[in-house]
């Protein structure tokens, strides 16, 4: 059976990192601030934080 790759996770991650670095003009401080801003509007991140807070409240 001949398997073909349809998705390359490593390449995907590299391209996302490269895009984010370009947007930050290769400045790490700008990159960190950009990531923090994106997290504020990320639904998955909000869900995980809420779940973590609920679990902390139970314990």
C-alpha positions in Angstrom: 0.0 0.0 0.0 1.4 3.4 -1.0 0.6 6.1 1.6 0.8 9.7 0.6 1.1 12.7 3.0 -1.9 15.0 2.9 -0.9 17.2 5.9 2.5 18.1 7.2 2.1 19.3 10.8 5.8 20.4 11.1 5.6 22.5 8.0 2.3 24.0 9.1 3.7 25.0 12.4 6.8 26.5 10.7 4.7 28.6 8.4 2.5 29.9 11.2 5.6 30.8 13.3 7.1 32.5 10.2 4.0 34.5 9.6 3.7 35.6 13.2 7.4 36.7 13.2 7.0 38.7 10.0 3.9 40.4 11.5 6.0 41.3 14.5 8.9 42.6 12.3 11.1 39.8 13.9 10.9 41.6 17.3 10.3 39.1 20.1 8.7 41.7 22.4 6.1 42.5 19.6 5.7 38.8 19.0 4.9 38.1 22.7 2.4 41.1 22.8 0.8 39.8 19.6 0.3 36.3 21.0 -1.1 37.7 24.3 -3.6 39.8 22.2 -4.6 36.8 20.1 -5.2 34.8 23.3 -7.8 37.3 24.5 -10.0 36.5 21.5 -9.3 32.8 21.3 -12.4 30.7 22.1 -10.5 27.6 22.9 -8.1 29.4 25.3 -11.1 31.0 27.0 -12.8 27.6 27.4 -9.6 26.0 28.9 -9.1 28.9 31.3 -12.7 28.7 32.5 -12.4 24.9 32.9 -9.2 25.3 34.9 -10.8 27.9 37.2 -13.8 25.7 37.8 -11.6 22.7 38.7 -9.6 24.9 41.0 -12.8 26.1 42.7 -13.9 22.5 43.3 -10.6 21.4 44.9 
